[in-house]
């Protein structure tokens, strides 16, 4: 009996199907990374009030504002002037 991989034309462009365990671990890891960013990146502090922690983790990522270099520089200057 010969076992092989049967290729379907559209299979080359579709995403792989992940196991439920892997999807769960991915969501947990993504949530941890997001919570870390929101709590440690000062430029995100003002956005935190718009965050909906009960929303899907990937919807939360999609809703995040894009930070520019100017945003980060402004936040760093403001925080460094407040002193230790």
VMD Tcl script that draws the C-alpha trace (Angstrom):
set ca {
  {0.00 0.00 0.00}
  {1.43 3.32 -1.01}
  {0.68 6.38 1.08}
  {1.36 9.80 -0.35}
  {0.31 13.39 -0.29}
  {-2.40 14.30 -2.71}
  {-2.07 17.89 -3.88}
  {-5.17 19.88 -4.59}
  {-4.65 23.00 -6.74}
  {-6.09 25.44 -4.21}
  {-4.29 23.78 -1.29}
  {-1.06 25.56 -2.15}
  {-2.60 28.97 -1.45}
  {-4.71 28.12 1.58}
  {-3.58 28.46 5.15}
  {-2.64 25.32 7.05}
  {-5.21 23.99 9.47}
  {-3.89 24.24 13.01}
  {-4.89 21.93 15.81}
  {-7.21 23.29 18.49}
  {-4.36 23.09 21.01}
  {-2.07 25.17 18.81}
  {-4.81 27.76 18.19}
  {-5.40 28.04 21.94}
  {-1.68 28.48 22.63}
  {-1.45 31.08 19.86}
  {-4.32 33.09 21.36}
  {-2.79 32.91 24.85}
  {0.60 34.01 23.53}
  {-0.96 36.84 21.51}
  {-2.93 38.05 24.53}
  {0.19 38.00 26.73}
  {2.13 40.00 24.14}
  {-0.68 42.55 23.78}
  {-1.10 42.99 27.53}
  {2.67 43.44 27.89}
  {2.71 46.10 25.17}
  {-0.26 47.94 26.62}
  {1.23 48.00 30.10}
  {4.83 48.81 29.17}
  {4.70 51.12 26.13}
  {3.83 54.60 27.40}
  {2.51 55.71 24.00}
  {-0.33 53.18 24.33}
  {-1.49 54.44 27.74}
  {-4.01 56.90 26.30}
  {-5.40 54.22 23.98}
  {-5.91 51.75 26.82}
  {-9.31 53.29 27.69}
  {-10.59 52.35 24.20}
  {-9.45 48.75 24.49}
  {-12.14 46.11 24.97}
  {-10.51 43.20 26.85}
  {-13.59 41.02 26.24}
  {-13.18 41.31 22.44}
  {-11.44 38.68 20.34}
  {-7.66 39.04 20.74}
  {-7.07 39.57 17.02}
  {-9.84 42.21 16.85}
  {-8.04 44.00 19.69}
  {-4.78 43.96 17.70}
  {-6.57 45.27 14.63}
  {-8.09 48.14 16.64}
  {-4.73 49.31 18.01}
  {-3.44 52.62 16.70}
  {-0.27 52.65 14.65}
  {2.54 54.40 16.49}
  {4.92 56.58 14.55}
  {8.46 57.52 15.48}
  {7.11 60.93 16.46}
  {4.61 59.32 18.86}
  {7.37 57.34 20.52}
  {9.77 60.28 20.66}
  {7.11 62.57 22.13}
  {6.19 59.99 24.77}
  {9.84 59.33 25.65}
  {10.59 63.06 25.99}
  {7.52 63.60 28.16}
  {8.36 60.65 30.42}
  {12.04 61.53 30.76}
  {11.23 65.10 31.83}
  {9.11 63.87 34.74}
  {12.19 62.52 36.50}
  {12.69 59.30 38.45}
}
mol new
graphics top color blue
foreach p $ca { graphics top sphere $p radius 0.5 }
foreach p [lrange $ca 0 end-1] q [lrange $ca 1 end] { graphics top cylinder $p $q radius 0.2 }
display resetview
